[in-house]
Amino acid sequence: MTEEKITPQVFQRLVDLAALELDPKEAEYLRQELNNQLVSIEILESIPIDAEVEAAAHGVPYPPERSPAFRDDEALTDPHRADILAQAPELEDGYIVVPDIAQEELE
């Protein structure tokens, strides 16, 4: 196996920054999964691709004539808004009040 990019110390720093509560078994599982994802990305990056190959969103060329027309953005009010807001523990001016998230300045 290749060297792990996300060491237990790096992972713990990420967990602390994200303010997650994980038991040791969960933490180790997630750390291993992240390392597996990084290995997969490295493998994909190692595949040689000719410079002439154009980028494609779907793995195949998707020319404009085959693309659907853009639709207008339209704001829609949820028909269940009152039901949703009724479940909130605290409201202010029609908005759900959530607790502040402790933030830490990154170096």
N, CA, C and O atoms as CSV, one atom per row, in Angstrom:
chain,resi,resn,atom,element,x,y,z
A,1,MET,N,N,0.835,-1.183,0.000
A,1,MET,CA,C,0.000,0.000,0.000
A,1,MET,C,C,0.882,1.250,0.000
A,1,MET,O,O,1.977,1.254,0.562
A,2,THR,N,N,0.390,2.292,-0.631
A,2,THR,CA,C,1.153,3.525,-0.685
A,2,THR,C,C,1.099,4.245,0.655
A,2,THR,O,O,0.292,3.930,1.530
A,3,GLU,N,N,1.981,5.212,0.780
A,3,GLU,CA,C,2.019,6.004,2.004
A,3,GLU,C,C,0.717,6.777,2.164
A,3,GLU,O,O,0.213,7.364,1.206
A,4,GLU,N,N,0.184,6.774,3.360
A,4,GLU,CA,C,-1.063,7.481,3.629
A,4,GLU,C,C,-0.815,8.980,3.654
A,4,GLU,O,O,0.099,9.464,4.322
A,5,LYS,N,N,-1.650,9.710,2.911
A,5,LYS,CA,C,-1.536,11.171,2.881
A,5,LYS,C,C,-2.182,11.790,4.114
A,5,LYS,O,O,-1.730,12.815,4.624
A,6,ILE,N,N,-3.242,11.150,4.578
A,6,ILE,CA,C,-3.958,11.679,5.742
A,6,ILE,C,C,-3.587,10.835,6.949
A,6,ILE,O,O,-4.132,9.752,7.163
A,7,THR,N,N,-2.658,11.347,7.726
A,7,THR,CA,C,-2.202,10.659,8.928
A,7,THR,C,C,-3.249,10.835,10.026
A,7,THR,O,O,-4.131,11.686,9.907
A,8,PRO,N,N,-3.162,10.046,11.087
A,8,PRO,CA,C,-4.105,10.246,12.192
A,8,PRO,C,C,-4.067,11.680,12.749
A,8,PRO,O,O,-5.096,12.212,13.165
A,9,GLN,N,N,-2.881,12.299,12.756
A,9,GLN,CA,C,-2.770,13.660,13.274
A,9,GLN,C,C,-3.470,14.665,12.349
A,9,GLN,O,O,-4.176,15.558,12.819
A,10,VAL,N,N,-3.273,14.516,11.046
A,10,VAL,CA,C,-3.926,15.405,10.084
A,10,VAL,C,C,-5.437,15.211,10.150
A,10,VAL,O,O,-6.195,16.181,10.127
A,11,PHE,N,N,-5.871,13.959,10.233
A,11,PHE,CA,C,-7.302,13.680,10.300
A,11,PHE,C,C,-7.909,14.294,11.556
A,11,PHE,O,O,-8.991,14.878,11.503
A,12,GLN,N,N,-7.223,14.167,12.675
A,12,GLN,CA,C,-7.747,14.741,13.917
A,12,GLN,C,C,-7.881,16.252,13.804
A,12,GLN,O,O,-8.833,16.830,14.329
A,13,ARG,N,N,-6.945,16.895,13.127
A,13,ARG,CA,C,-7.030,18.347,12.900
A,13,ARG,C,C,-8.268,18.676,12.062
A,13,ARG,O,O,-8.976,19.639,12.355
A,14,LEU,N,N,-8.530,17.881,11.024
A,14,LEU,CA,C,-9.723,18.087,10.192
A,14,LEU,C,C,-11.002,17.882,11.005
A,14,LEU,O,O,-11.958,18.647,10.876
A,15,VAL,N,N,-11.009,16.854,11.833
A,15,VAL,CA,C,-12.174,16.589,12.677
A,15,VAL,C,C,-12.409,17.756,13.630
A,15,VAL,O,O,-13.548,18.176,13.838
A,16,ASP,N,N,-11.334,18.273,14.205
A,16,ASP,CA,C,-11.458,19.411,15.118
A,16,ASP,C,C,-11.987,20.646,14.394
A,16,ASP,O,O,-12.864,21.339,14.909
A,17,LEU,N,N,-11.457,20.924,13.203
A,17,LEU,CA,C,-11.910,22.084,12.433
A,17,LEU,C,C,-13.376,21.954,12.029
A,17,LEU,O,O,-14.104,22.946,11.992
A,18,ALA,N,N,-13.805,20.740,11.728
A,18,ALA,CA,C,-15.195,20.517,11.324
A,18,ALA,C,C,-16.119,20.361,12.525
A,18,ALA,O,O,-17.333,20.240,12.366
A,19,ALA,N,N,-15.551,20.364,13.716
A,19,ALA,CA,C,-16.309,20.216,14.962
A,19,ALA,C,C,-17.156,18.946,14.937
A,19,ALA,O,O,-18.338,18.968,15.282
A,20,LEU,N,N,-16.534,17.836,14.525
A,20,LEU,CA,C,-17.227,16.553,14.481
A,20,LEU,C,C,-16.969,15.779,15.764
A,20,LEU,O,O,-15.929,15.925,16.405
A,21,GLU,N,N,-17.933,14.961,16.117
A,21,GLU,CA,C,-17.752,14.044,17.242
A,21,GLU,C,C,-17.768,12.636,16.673
A,21,GLU,O,O,-18.813,12.146,16.245
A,22,LEU,N,N,-16.621,11.992,16.668
A,22,LEU,CA,C,-16.507,10.642,16.119
A,22,LEU,C,C,-15.884,9.729,17.167
A,22,LEU,O,O,-14.943,10.105,17.865
A,23,ASP,N,N,-16.432,8.522,17.258
A,23,ASP,CA,C,-15.757,7.579,18.144
A,23,ASP,C,C,-14.529,7.055,17.394
A,23,ASP,O,O,-14.461,7.193,16.173
A,24,PRO,N,N,-13.572,6.468,18.082
A,24,PRO,CA,C,-12.325,6.051,17.431
A,24,PRO,C,C,-12.536,5.124,16.233
A,24,PRO,O,O,-11.816,5.231,15.240
A,25,LYS,N,N,-13.509,4.219,16.312
A,25,LYS,CA,C,-13.760,3.290,15.208
A,25,LYS,C,C,-14.270,4.044,13.977
A,25,LYS,O,O,-13.823,3.786,12.860
A,26,GLU,N,N,-15.206,4.974,14.183
A,26,GLU,CA,C,-15.716,5.791,13.073
A,26,GLU,C,C,-14.599,6.628,12.465
A,26,GLU,O,O,-14.469,6.716,11.244
A,27,ALA,N,N,-13.801,7.234,13.319
A,27,ALA,CA,C,-12.731,8.108,12.856
A,27,ALA,C,C,-11.743,7.337,11.983
A,27,ALA,O,O,-11.350,7.815,10.919
A,28,GLU,N,N,-11.345,6.165,12.424
A,28,GLU,CA,C,-10.379,5.380,11.654
A,28,GLU,C,C,-10.978,4.932,10.325
A,28,GLU,O,O,-10.296,4.936,9.300
A,29,TYR,N,N,-12.253,4.548,10.341
A,29,TYR,CA,C,-12.928,4.151,9.102
A,29,TYR,C,C,-12.942,5.316,8.114
A,29,TYR,O,O,-12.589,5.135,6.948
A,30,LEU,N,N,-13.338,6.495,8.555
A,30,LEU,CA,C,-13.390,7.660,7.668
A,30,LEU,C,C,-12.007,8.064,7.170
A,30,LEU,O,O,-11.844,8.444,6.011
A,31,ARG,N,N,-11.018,7.981,8.046
A,31,ARG,CA,C,-9.650,8.316,7.643
A,31,ARG,C,C,-9.175,7.373,6.544
A,31,ARG,O,O,-8.573,7.814,5.565
A,32,GLN,N,N,-9.442,6.082,6.699
A,32,GLN,CA,C,-9.055,5.106,5.685
A,32,GLN,C,C,-9.803,5.366,4.369
A,32,GLN,O,O,-9.213,5.268,3.293
A,33,GLU,N,N,-11.084,5.692,4.450
A,33,GLU,CA,C,-11.867,5.980,3.250
A,33,GLU,C,C,-11.323,7.200,2.519
A,33,GLU,O,O,-11.243,7.197,1.291
A,34,LEU,N,N,-10.953,8.232,3.246
A,34,LEU,CA,C,-10.367,9.419,2.607
A,34,LEU,C,C,-9.050,9.063,1.925
A,34,LEU,O,O,-8.786,9.512,0.809
A,35,ASN,N,N,-8.235,8.270,2.580
A,35,ASN,CA,C,-6.978,7.845,1.968
A,35,ASN,C,C,-7.240,7.004,0.715
A,35,ASN,O,O,-6.521,7.134,-0.275
A,36,ASN,N,N,-8.260,6.147,0.751
A,36,ASN,CA,C,-8.615,5.352,-0.432
A,36,ASN,C,C,-9.051,6.260,-1.576
A,36,ASN,O,O,-8.707,6.005,-2.731
A,37,GLN,N,N,-9.797,7.308,-1.274
A,37,GLN,CA,C,-10.219,8.246,-2.313
A,37,GLN,C,C,-9.008,8.939,-2.937
A,37,GLN,O,O,-8.950,9.122,-4.153
A,38,LEU,N,N,-8.056,9.318,-2.110
A,38,LEU,CA,C,-6.850,9.965,-2.637
A,38,LEU,C,C,-6.063,9.019,-3.539
A,38,LEU,O,O,-5.514,9.448,-4.553
A,39,VAL,N,N,-6.002,7.743,-3.183
A,39,VAL,CA,C,-5.328,6.758,-4.039
A,39,VAL,C,C,-6.053,6.665,-5.377
A,39,VAL,O,O,-5.411,6.618,-6.426
A,40,SER,N,N,-7.374,6.636,-5.352
A,40,SER,CA,C,-8.153,6.565,-6.595
A,40,SER,C,C,-7.885,7.780,-7.472
A,40,SER,O,O,-7.749,7.651,-8.689
A,41,ILE,N,N,-7.809,8.952,-6.866
A,41,ILE,CA,C,-7.524,10.173,-7.624
A,41,ILE,C,C,-6.133,10.102,-8.244
A,41,ILE,O,O,-5.951,10.494,-9.397
A,42,GLU,N,N,-5.150,9.606,-7.493
A,42,GLU,CA,C,-3.792,9.468,-8.027
A,42,GLU,C,C,-3.776,8.520,-9.224
A,42,GLU,O,O,-3.075,8.771,-10.205
A,43,ILE,N,N,-4.540,7.439,-9.147
A,43,ILE,CA,C,-4.598,6.481,-10.256
A,43,ILE,C,C,-5.202,7.156,-11.488
A,43,ILE,O,O,-4.684,7.012,-12.595
A,44,LEU,N,N,-6.287,7.885,-11.296
A,44,LEU,CA,C,-6.919,8.580,-12.419
A,44,LEU,C,C,-5.985,9.621,-13.023
A,44,LEU,O,O,-5.932,9.781,-14.242
A,45,GLU,N,N,-5.247,10.331,-12.167
A,45,GLU,CA,C,-4.313,11.344,-12.661
A,45,GLU,C,C,-3.178,10.723,-13.465
A,45,GLU,O,O,-2.594,11.394,-14.316
A,46,SER,N,N,-2.856,9.463,-13.215
A,46,SER,CA,C,-1.736,8.821,-13.905
A,46,SER,C,C,-2.109,8.331,-15.308
A,46,SER,O,O,-1.226,7.927,-16.063
A,47,ILE,N,N,-3.384,8.358,-15.671
A,47,ILE,CA,C,-3.810,7.900,-16.994
A,47,ILE,C,C,-3.402,8.945,-18.024
A,47,ILE,O,O,-3.805,10.103,-17.921
A,48,PRO,N,N,-2.604,8.549,-19.019
A,48,PRO,CA,C,-2.178,9.527,-20.020
A,48,PRO,C,C,-3.338,9.908,-20.947
A,48,PRO,O,O,-4.056,9.043,-21.448
A,49,ILE,N,N,-3.504,11.195,-21.162
A,49,ILE,CA,C,-4.546,11.711,-22.053
A,49,ILE,C,C,-3.891,12.693,-23.006
A,49,ILE,O,O,-3.142,13.575,-22.586
A,50,ASP,N,N,-4.181,12.535,-24.305
A,50,ASP,CA,C,-3.628,13.439,-25.301
A,50,ASP,C,C,-4.103,14.863,-25.047
A,50,ASP,O,O,-5.234,15.086,-24.613
A,51,ALA,N,N,-3.229,15.817,-25.321
A,51,ALA,CA,C,-3.559,17.219,-25.127
A,51,ALA,C,C,-4.700,17.672,-26.027
A,51,ALA,O,O,-5.402,18.630,-25.705
A,52,GLU,N,N,-4.891,16.987,-27.159
A,52,GLU,CA,C,-5.946,17.371,-28.106
A,52,GLU,C,C,-7.336,16.952,-27.640
A,52,GLU,O,O,-8.335,17.433,-28.174
A,53,VAL,N,N,-7.412,16.073,-26.665
A,53,VAL,CA,C,-8.716,15.603,-26.189
A,53,VAL,C,C,-9.381,16.728,-25.405
A,53,VAL,O,O,-8.834,17.240,-24.428
A,54,GLU,N,N,-10.576,17.099,-25.859
A,54,GLU,CA,C,-11.317,18.165,-25.191
A,54,GLU,C,C,-11.976,17.635,-23.920
A,54,GLU,O,O,-12.332,16.460,-23.823
A,55,ALA,N,N,-12.124,18.517,-22.970
A,55,ALA,CA,C,-12.799,18.152,-21.733
A,55,ALA,C,C,-14.269,17.889,-22.032
A,55,ALA,O,O,-14.873,18.568,-22.862
A,56,ALA,N,N,-14.833,16.910,-21.359
A,56,ALA,CA,C,-16.245,16.577,-21.549
A,56,ALA,C,C,-16.878,16.357,-20.179
A,56,ALA,O,O,-16.310,15.676,-19.325
A,57,ALA,N,N,-18.031,16.925,-19.983
A,57,ALA,CA,C,-18.704,16.809,-18.698
A,57,ALA,C,C,-19.228,15.399,-18.452
A,57,ALA,O,O,-19.361,14.988,-17.299
A,58,HIS,N,N,-19.526,14.658,-19.499
A,58,HIS,CA,C,-20.140,13.349,-19.343
A,58,HIS,C,C,-19.271,12.221,-19.874
A,58,HIS,O,O,-19.766,11.111,-20.068
A,59,GLY,N,N,-18.004,12.471,-20.111
A,59,GLY,CA,C,-17.122,11.444,-20.617
A,59,GLY,C,C,-17.183,11.288,-22.122
A,59,GLY,O,O,-16.362,10.575,-22.701
A,60,VAL,N,N,-18.120,11.927,-22.757
A,60,VAL,CA,C,-18.249,11.928,-24.211
A,60,VAL,C,C,-18.494,13.361,-24.654
A,60,VAL,O,O,-18.982,14.169,-23.865
A,61,PRO,N,N,-18.167,13.694,-25.892
A,61,PRO,CA,C,-18.447,15.060,-26.343
A,61,PRO,C,C,-19.936,15.384,-26.210
A,61,PRO,O,O,-20.789,14.555,-26.524
A,62,TYR,N,N,-20.227,16.553,-25.760
A,62,TYR,CA,C,-21.605,17.005,-25.550
A,62,TYR,C,C,-21.738,18.370,-26.218
A,62,TYR,O,O,-21.754,19.399,-25.541
A,63,PRO,N,N,-21.832,18.377,-27.562
A,63,PRO,CA,C,-21.829,19.648,-28.292
A,63,PRO,C,C,-23.064,20.498,-28.001
A,63,PRO,O,O,-24.097,19.979,-27.577
A,64,PRO,N,N,-22.954,21.802,-28.231
A,64,PRO,CA,C,-24.080,22.710,-27.930
A,64,PRO,C,C,-25.374,22.315,-28.629
A,64,PRO,O,O,-26.453,22.502,-28.067
A,65,GLU,N,N,-25.295,21.776,-29.834
A,65,GLU,CA,C,-26.535,21.413,-30.545
A,65,GLU,C,C,-27.268,20.247,-29.876
A,65,GLU,O,O,-28.457,20.046,-30.119
A,66,ARG,N,N,-26.584,19.498,-29.058
A,66,ARG,CA,C,-27.238,18.399,-28.330
A,66,ARG,C,C,-27.591,18.795,-26.905
A,66,ARG,O,O,-28.263,18.042,-26.200
A,67,SER,N,N,-27.143,19.974,-26.473
A,67,SER,CA,C,-27.408,20.435,-25.112
A,67,SER,C,C,-28.818,21.007,-25.014
A,67,SER,O,O,-29.286,21.675,-25.936
A,68,PRO,N,N,-29.486,20.748,-23.909
A,68,PRO,CA,C,-30.806,21.358,-23.752
A,68,PRO,C,C,-30.678,22.865,-23.577
A,68,PRO,O,O,-29.660,23.364,-23.097
A,69,ALA,N,N,-31.712,23.572,-23.969
A,69,ALA,CA,C,-31.707,25.032,-23.824
A,69,ALA,C,C,-31.720,25.396,-22.343
A,69,ALA,O,O,-32.307,24.691,-21.522
A,70,PHE,N,N,-31.065,26.505,-22.017
A,70,PHE,CA,C,-31.093,26.982,-20.641
A,70,PHE,C,C,-32.514,27.392,-20.287
A,70,PHE,O,O,-33.246,27.922,-21.122
A,71,ARG,N,N,-32.891,27.145,-19.057
A,71,ARG,CA,C,-34.206,27.583,-18.608
A,71,ARG,C,C,-34.037,28.817,-17.737
A,71,ARG,O,O,-32.971,29.048,-17.165
A,72,ASP,N,N,-35.090,29.598,-17.646
A,72,ASP,CA,C,-35.055,30.774,-16.793
A,72,ASP,C,C,-35.074,30.338,-15.335
A,72,ASP,O,O,-35.788,29.408,-14.957
A,73,ASP,N,N,-34.272,31.030,-14.518
A,73,ASP,CA,C,-34.324,30.773,-13.084
A,73,ASP,C,C,-35.630,31.350,-12.557
A,73,ASP,O,O,-36.009,32.478,-12.874
A,74,GLU,N,N,-36.296,30.560,-11.758
A,74,GLU,CA,C,-37.584,30.971,-11.243
A,74,GLU,C,C,-37.660,30.600,-9.765
A,74,GLU,O,O,-37.521,29.433,-9.400
A,75,ALA,N,N,-37.881,31.598,-8.924
A,75,ALA,CA,C,-37.996,31.345,-7.489
A,75,ALA,C,C,-39.403,30.832,-7.198
A,75,ALA,O,O,-40.391,31.445,-7.601
A,76,LEU,N,N,-39.484,29.719,-6.504
A,76,LEU,CA,C,-40.767,29.139,-6.143
A,76,LEU,C,C,-40.858,29.041,-4.628
A,76,LEU,O,O,-39.898,28.638,-3.971
A,77,THR,N,N,-41.986,29.402,-4.083
A,77,THR,CA,C,-42.210,29.299,-2.646
A,77,THR,C,C,-42.671,27.880,-2.331
A,77,THR,O,O,-43.554,27.339,-2.997
A,78,ASP,N,N,-42.071,27.293,-1.320
A,78,ASP,CA,C,-42.459,25.945,-0.926
A,78,ASP,C,C,-43.887,25.978,-0.381
A,78,ASP,O,O,-44.200,26.808,0.473
A,79,PRO,N,N,-44.752,25.092,-0.862
A,79,PRO,CA,C,-46.136,25.102,-0.390
A,79,PRO,C,C,-46.277,24.667,1.071
A,79,PRO,O,O,-47.329,24.870,1.677
A,80,HIS,N,N,-45.233,24.073,1.636
A,80,HIS,CA,C,-45.285,23.583,3.012
A,80,HIS,C,C,-44.461,24.458,3.958
A,80,HIS,O,O,-44.065,24.010,5.034
A,81,ARG,N,N,-44.208,25.680,3.564
A,81,ARG,CA,C,-43.354,26.588,4.341
A,81,ARG,C,C,-43.819,26.712,5.786
A,81,ARG,O,O,-43.008,26.608,6.707
A,82,ALA,N,N,-45.114,26.933,5.994
A,82,ALA,CA,C,-45.642,27.113,7.353
A,82,ALA,C,C,-45.435,25.859,8.188
A,82,ALA,O,O,-45.103,25.949,9.370
A,83,ASP,N,N,-45.629,24.682,7.582
A,83,ASP,CA,C,-45.420,23.426,8.306
A,83,ASP,C,C,-43.964,23.255,8.713
A,83,ASP,O,O,-43.660,22.799,9.815
A,84,ILE,N,N,-43.072,23.628,7.804
A,84,ILE,CA,C,-41.636,23.509,8.087
A,84,ILE,C,C,-41.240,24.461,9.216
A,84,ILE,O,O,-40.567,24.063,10.167
A,85,LEU,N,N,-41.663,25.718,9.102
A,85,LEU,CA,C,-41.318,26.701,10.129
A,85,LEU,C,C,-41.928,26.351,11.481
A,85,LEU,O,O,-41.350,26.675,12.519
A,86,ALA,N,N,-43.081,25.700,11.488
A,86,ALA,CA,C,-43.721,25.322,12.750
A,86,ALA,C,C,-42.875,24.315,13.532
A,86,ALA,O,O,-43.038,24.184,14.745
A,87,GLN,N,N,-41.979,23.606,12.852
A,87,GLN,CA,C,-41.134,22.608,13.511
A,87,GLN,C,C,-39.858,23.205,14.101
A,87,GLN,O,O,-39.162,22.547,14.875
A,88,ALA,N,N,-39.553,24.446,13.738
A,88,ALA,CA,C,-38.310,25.068,14.196
A,88,ALA,C,C,-38.417,25.425,15.674
A,88,ALA,O,O,-39.464,25.889,16.124
A,89,PRO,N,N,-37.343,25.211,16.431
A,89,PRO,CA,C,-37.385,25.555,17.862
A,89,PRO,C,C,-37.424,27.056,18.105
A,89,PRO,O,O,-37.925,27.505,19.136
A,90,GLU,N,N,-36.889,27.849,17.148
A,90,GLU,CA,C,-36.875,29.296,17.335
A,90,GLU,C,C,-36.929,29.987,15.979
A,90,GLU,O,O,-36.226,29.605,15.045
A,91,LEU,N,N,-37.782,31.019,15.885
A,91,LEU,CA,C,-37.922,31.799,14.659
A,91,LEU,C,C,-37.667,33.270,14.954
A,91,LEU,O,O,-37.879,33.747,16.069
A,92,GLU,N,N,-37.209,33.972,13.931
A,92,GLU,CA,C,-37.037,35.421,14.033
A,92,GLU,C,C,-37.344,36.015,12.669
A,92,GLU,O,O,-36.656,35.719,11.692
A,93,ASP,N,N,-38.360,36.839,12.597
A,93,ASP,CA,C,-38.788,37.480,11.351
A,93,ASP,C,C,-39.012,36.469,10.221
A,93,ASP,O,O,-38.674,36.730,9.066
A,94,GLY,N,N,-39.587,35.312,10.571
A,94,GLY,CA,C,-39.887,34.313,9.553
A,94,GLY,C,C,-38.714,33.438,9.156
A,94,GLY,O,O,-38.828,32.647,8.219
A,95,TYR,N,N,-37.585,33.561,9.847
A,95,TYR,CA,C,-36.402,32.755,9.555
A,95,TYR,C,C,-36.084,31.859,10.744
A,95,TYR,O,O,-36.349,32.217,11.891
A,96,ILE,N,N,-35.513,30.690,10.460
A,96,ILE,CA,C,-35.119,29.764,11.513
A,96,ILE,C,C,-33.822,30.261,12.136
A,96,ILE,O,O,-32.855,30.553,11.433
A,97,VAL,N,N,-33.812,30.352,13.454
A,97,VAL,CA,C,-32.616,30.780,14.187
A,97,VAL,C,C,-31.784,29.540,14.483
A,97,VAL,O,O,-32.284,28.553,15.023
A,98,VAL,N,N,-30.508,29.607,14.121
A,98,VAL,CA,C,-29.595,28.498,14.377
A,98,VAL,C,C,-28.452,29.000,15.251
A,98,VAL,O,O,-28.134,30.189,15.235
A,99,PRO,N,N,-27.838,28.105,16.007
A,99,PRO,CA,C,-26.723,28.552,16.868
A,99,PRO,C,C,-25.516,28.949,16.032
A,99,PRO,O,O,-25.297,28.433,14.936
A,100,ASP,N,N,-24.738,29.879,16.578
A,100,ASP,CA,C,-23.497,30.262,15.917
A,100,ASP,C,C,-22.537,29.077,15.928
A,100,ASP,O,O,-22.543,28.263,16.850
A,101,ILE,N,N,-21.724,28.998,14.898
A,101,ILE,CA,C,-20.704,27.970,14.797
A,101,ILE,C,C,-19.378,28.593,15.211
A,101,ILE,O,O,-18.951,29.602,14.651
A,102,ALA,N,N,-18.739,27.985,16.187
A,102,ALA,CA,C,-17.437,28.499,16.615
A,102,ALA,C,C,-16.463,28.429,15.455
A,102,ALA,O,O,-16.326,27.390,14.809
A,103,GLN,N,N,-15.798,29.521,15.198
A,103,GLN,CA,C,-14.859,29.549,14.077
A,103,GLN,C,C,-13.465,29.832,14.593
A,103,GLN,O,O,-13.270,30.482,15.620
A,104,GLU,N,N,-12.515,29.327,13.854
A,104,GLU,CA,C,-11.116,29.475,14.225
A,104,GLU,C,C,-10.382,30.026,13.013
A,104,GLU,O,O,-10.581,29.556,11.893
A,105,GLU,N,N,-9.548,31.005,13.234
A,105,GLU,CA,C,-8.759,31.572,12.135
A,105,GLU,C,C,-7.691,30.576,11.707
A,105,GLU,O,O,-6.976,30.017,12.538
A,106,LEU,N,N,-7.596,30.365,10.412
A,106,LEU,CA,C,-6.561,29.479,9.896
A,106,LEU,C,C,-5.271,30.254,9.697
A,106,LEU,O,O,-5.287,31.445,9.385
A,107,GLU,N,N,-4.183,29.581,9.878
A,107,GLU,CA,C,-2.874,30.232,9.722
A,107,GLU,C,C,-2.447,30.213,8.281
A,107,GLU,O,O,-1.373,30.713,7.949
